[in-house]
């Protein structure tokens, strides 16, 4: 019981913004609205909302690696694609009976994490850091994208699963949960919405606990001054590798959920544009905080989707301008800056009331 209480206390700490009854009251209110949302909307709109939630996982993975760990990675979409293709290959070959899609989900995330172990080991234990780490991860991502794009011929298959080149894989079964009488099939509707929302809340809270633990404090110390952290006896390579693998697993989870949502995955999900967009979401939100990353991702992604629908030729231009303005005006993140400003106002009001 004592250990459980200590774990819950780590929901608040120096590495995460938001604390006290006001923050958690607002959190509960937002969660209640999210839970009630399907009751006041149609299934199609709810299914489209899942799309926004899916991308938050990859944003949180980048927040962990880049914001807290200080390692700029363009490889999140590589892990996204690896897990997405992994889920497709497994489920097309073995089907969805007996809850195998859940097994495939876990296995696909594990494959992405294993790839991150191999890549991360050579990078961090090879002392690759700074801009060179970004170059290596970008090169790996683009190589995977180019390789998958040329697998259009009939010879490119794994079992019965055709890779289909640039057109990508499709027709993989949705998540299916075994249930007495009849299995529950989670199409892009209310059922999948609640599953993804539950996973998102769990991951968000788990990351808050992780970053406010001693592990999180060491990661931040490495970001601020790796030489000092190493002089204090910490094996910074090990901590960086673990952080990188956790981030890759989250990106892989995002890839699997995306594949489940749309029942397709294409090489373009690992392209240059796909690799750059999460960096913009996280930068605008505030890469050094989980809450601002979640808010920034949802807001910027909603704006990007609206522009894509009503003015597609300007969508990417808008994202580029937004990134430049963020770097010039609020390098720590626009959303995080607003959150800190509101926090200072609340503190002054409390002091005056006292």
C-alpha positions in Angstrom: 0.0 0.0 0.0 2.8 2.4 0.9 4.5 1.7 -2.5 1.2 2.3 -4.3 0.7 5.7 -2.6 4.3 6.6 -3.4 3.7 5.8 -7.0 0.6 8.0 -7.1 2.4 10.9 -5.5 4.7 10.9 -8.5 1.8 12.0 -10.7 3.0 15.4 -9.5 6.6 16.5 -9.5 9.2 18.9 -10.8 9.3 17.3 -14.3 5.6 17.7 -15.1 3.4 20.8 -15.2 0.1 20.8 -13.4 -0.6 20.0 -9.7 -3.1 20.5 -7.0 -6.9 20.1 -6.8 -7.5 22.7 -9.6 -5.4 20.8 -12.1 -6.8 17.4 -11.3 -10.3 18.8 -11.2 -9.9 20.2 -14.7 -8.3 16.8 -15.8 -11.4 15.0 -14.4 -13.7 17.4 -16.2 -12.0 17.0 -19.6 -12.0 13.2 -19.1 -15.7 13.3 -18.3 -16.4 15.3 -21.5 -14.4 12.9 -23.5 -16.2 9.9 -22.1 -19.6 11.5 -22.8 -18.7 12.7 -26.2 -19.9 9.6 -28.1 -23.4 10.0 -26.5 -23.8 13.3 -28.3 -22.2 12.5 -31.7 -22.6 10.1 -34.5 -20.4 7.0 -35.0 -18.6 8.4 -38.0 -17.5 11.6 -36.2 -16.5 9.6 -33.2 -14.4 7.2 -35.4 -12.7 10.2 -37.0 -11.8 11.5 -33.5 -9.9 8.3 -32.9 -7.5 9.5 -35.6 -6.5 12.5 -33.5 -6.0 10.4 -30.4 -3.8 7.9 -32.3 -1.2 10.5 -33.2 -0.9 11.7 -29.6 1.0 8.5 -28.7 3.8 9.3 -31.2 3.9 12.9 -30.0 4.4 11.6 -26.4 7.1 9.3 -27.6 9.0 12.3 -29.1 8.3 14.4 -26.0 10.0 11.6 -24.0 13.0 11.2 -26.2 13.6 14.8 -27.3 11.9 16.9 -24.7 13.1 15.0 -21.6 16.0 13.1 -23.0 17.4 15.8 -25.2 17.9 13.5 -28.2 16.3 14.8 -31.4 14.9 11.7 -33.2 13.4 11.6 -36.7 12.9 7.9 -36.3 9.5 7.8 -34.6 7.7 7.3 -37.9 10.0 4.4 -38.7 8.9 2.6 -35.5 5.3 3.7 -36.4 5.6 2.0 -39.8 7.4 -1.1 -38.6 4.7 -1.8 -36.0 1.9 -1.0 -38.5 3.3 -3.3 -41.1 4.0 -5.9 -38.4 0.4 -5.9 -37.3 -0.8 -6.2 -40.9 1.4 -9.1 -41.8 0.5 -11.0 -38.6 -3.2 -10.6 -38.8 -3.5 -11.2 -42.6 -1.6 -14.4 -42.2 -3.2 -15.7 -39.0 -6.6 -13.9 -38.9 -8.5 -12.6 -35.9 -9.8 -15.7 -34.3 -9.3 -16.3 -30.6 -8.3 -12.7 -30.0 -5.1 -13.0 -32.1 -5.4 -9.4 -33.1 -4.5 -8.4 -29.5 -1.5 -10.7 -29.6 -0.5 -9.2 -32.9 -0.8 -5.7 -31.4 1.6 -6.6 -28.6 3.9 -8.4 -30.9 4.0 -5.5 -33.4 4.9 -3.1 -30.7 7.6 -5.5 -29.4 9.1 -5.7 -32.9 9.4 -1.9 -33.1 10.9 -1.8 -29.6 13.4 -4.6 -30.6 14.4 -2.6 -33.7 15.0 0.4 -31.4 17.2 -1.7 -29.1 19.4 -2.6 -32.1 19.5 0.9 -33.5 19.8 2.6 -30.2 22.6 0.4 -29.0 24.8 1.3 -31.9 23.9 5.0 -31.6 24.3 5.6 -27.9 27.1 3.1 -27.1 28.8 4.5 -30.3 28.6 8.0 -28.7 26.5 9.4 -31.5 24.7 12.5 -30.1 23.3 15.9 -31.0 22.6 16.7 -34.6 24.3 13.4 -35.8 21.7 11.4 -33.9 18.9 13.2 -35.8 20.7 12.6 -39.1 21.1 8.8 -38.4 17.4 8.4 -37.4 16.2 10.4 -40.4 18.4 8.3 -42.8 17.0 5.1 -41.3 13.5 6.4 -41.6 13.9 7.4 -45.3 15.6 4.2 -46.2 12.7 2.2 -44.7 10.2 4.4 -46.6 12.1 4.0 -49.9 12.5 0.2 -49.4 8.8 -0.4 -48.7 7.8 1.9 -51.6 9.5 -0.5 -54.1 7.9 -3.7 -52.9 5.0 -3.6 -55.4 5.8 -6.8 -57.3 4.1 -10.2 -56.5 7.4 -11.5 -55.2 7.3 -9.1 -52.3 5.1 -10.9 -49.8 5.4 -12.5 -46.3 3.1 -15.5 -46.3 -0.2 -14.4 -47.7 0.5 -10.8 -46.9 1.4 -8.7 -50.0 3.4 -5.6 -49.2 2.0 -3.8 -52.3 4.7 -1.1 -52.6 3.7 2.5 -52.5 0.0 1.5 -52.3 0.6 -0.1 -49.0 -1.2 -3.0 -47.2 -4.9 -3.0 -46.6 -7.8 -5.3 -45.6 -6.2 -6.4 -42.3 -8.8 -7.3 -39.7 -9.7 -4.8 -37.0 -9.1 -5.5 -33.3 -11.3 -8.3 -32.1 -11.8 -9.1 -28.4 -13.0 -12.6 -27.5 -16.3 -12.6 -25.8 -18.8 -15.3 -24.8 -21.3 -15.8 -27.5 -19.8 -13.4 -30.1 -16.5 -11.6 -30.3 -16.4 -7.8 -30.0 -15.1 -6.3 -33.3 -13.6 -2.8 -32.9 -14.1 -0.9 -36.1 -13.5 2.9 -36.3 -16.5 3.6 -34.1 -17.4 4.0 -30.5 -15.8 0.8 -29.2 -12.4 1.7 -30.6 -12.8 5.3 -29.4 -13.1 4.1 -25.8 -10.2 1.7 -26.1 -7.9 4.3 -27.5 -9.0 6.9 -25.0 -8.4 4.5 -22.2 -4.9 3.7 -23.5 -4.1 7.4 -23.9 -5.1 8.2 -20.3 -3.1 5.2 -19.0 0.0 6.2 -21.1 -0.2 9.8 -20.0 -0.5 9.0 -16.3 2.2 6.3 -16.5 4.6 8.8 -18.2 4.0 11.4 -15.5 4.9 8.8 -12.9 8.0 7.7 -14.8 9.3 11.2 -15.3 8.8 12.2 -11.7 10.7 9.1 -10.5 14.4 8.9 -10.0 14.7 7.6 -13.6 13.1 10.7 -14.9 15.3 13.0 -12.8 18.4 11.2 -14.2 17.1 11.6 -17.8 16.6 15.3 -17.3 20.0 15.6 -15.7 21.6 13.9 -18.7 19.8 16.3 -21.0 21.0 19.3 -19.1 24.6 18.1 -18.6 25.6 14.6 -19.7 29.2 15.0 -18.6 28.2 15.9 -15.0 25.7 13.0 -14.9 28.4 10.6 -16.0 30.8 12.0 -13.4 28.2 11.3 -10.8 28.3 7.6 -11.7 25.4 7.2 -14.1 25.8 5.2 -17.2 24.2 7.7 -19.5 24.2 5.4 -22.5 22.0 2.9 -20.7 19.5 5.6 -19.6 19.4 7.0 -23.1 18.9 3.6 -24.6 16.0 2.8 -22.3 14.3 6.1 -23.0 14.8 5.6 -26.7 13.2 2.1 -26.6 10.2 3.3 -24.5 9.7 6.1 -27.0 9.9 3.6 -29.9 7.3 1.3 -28.2 4.9 4.3 -27.9 5.5 5.2 -31.6 4.9 1.6 -32.5 1.6 1.6 -30.5 0.6 4.7 -32.5 1.4 2.8 -35.7 -0.6 -0.3 -34.7 -3.6 1.8 -33.6 -3.5 3.8 -36.9 -3.5 0.6 -38.9 -6.4 -0.8 -36.8 -8.3 2.5 -37.3 -7.9 2.7 -41.1 -7.2 -1.0 -41.8 -4.3 0.1 -44.0 -0.7 1.2 -43.8 1.5 2.8 -46.5 5.2 3.7 -46.9 4.2 7.4 -46.9 3.6 7.0 -43.2 7.4 6.9 -42.9 8.2 9.7 -45.3 9.8 13.0 -44.7 6.6 14.9 -44.2 5.3 12.3 -41.7 8.6 12.4 -39.8 8.6 16.2 -39.6 5.0 16.8 -38.5 5.3 15.2 -34.9 8.3 17.5 -34.3 6.1 20.5 -35.1 3.3 19.3 -32.8 5.7 18.8 -29.9 7.6 22.0 -30.5 4.4 24.1 -30.6 3.0 22.3 -27.5 6.2 22.4 -25.5 8.6 19.5 -25.7 9.6 19.5 -22.1 6.1 18.7 -20.7 3.6 15.9 -21.3 0.5 17.9 -20.8 1.4 20.7 -23.2 2.5 18.1 -25.7 -1.0 16.5 -25.6 -2.8 19.8 -25.9 -0.5 21.1 -28.6 -0.7 18.0 -30.7 -4.5 17.9 -30.6 -4.9 21.6 -31.4 -2.3 21.8 -34.2 -3.5 18.5 -35.7 -7.1 19.8 -35.8 -5.9 23.0 -37.5 -3.8 21.0 -40.0 -6.8 18.8 -40.8 -9.1 21.8 -41.3 -6.5 23.4 -43.6 -6.1 20.1 -45.5 -9.8 20.0 -46.2 -10.5 23.6 -47.0 -7.1 24.7 -48.4 -4.8 21.8 -48.9 -2.2 23.8 -50.7 -1.5 25.9 -47.7 -1.6 23.2 -45.0 2.2 22.4 -45.0 3.1 26.0 -45.5 1.1 26.9 -42.4 2.9 24.2 -40.4 6.3 25.5 -41.5 5.4 29.1 -40.6 4.0 27.9 -37.2 7.3 26.2 -36.4 9.3 29.2 -37.3 7.1 31.5 -35.2 7.3 29.1 -32.3 11.1 29.0 -32.4 11.4 32.8 -32.6 8.6 33.7 -30.1 8.3 30.8 -27.7 11.2 28.3 -28.1 9.9 26.3 -25.1 6.5 25.9 -26.7 3.4 28.1 -27.2 1.1 25.9 -25.2 3.6 25.5 -22.3 4.1 29.3 -22.3 0.4 29.9 -22.0 0.1 27.3 -19.2 2.9 28.9 -17.3 1.3 32.3 -17.7 -2.0 31.1 -16.5 -0.2 29.4 -13.5 1.4 32.7 -12.5 -1.9 34.5 -12.7 -3.6 31.8 -10.5 -0.8 32.1 -8.0 -1.1 35.9 -7.7 -4.9 35.6 -7.3 -4.4 33.0 -4.6 -1.9 35.1 -2.8 -4.1 38.2 -2.9 -7.1 36.2 -1.6 -5.0 34.9 1.2 
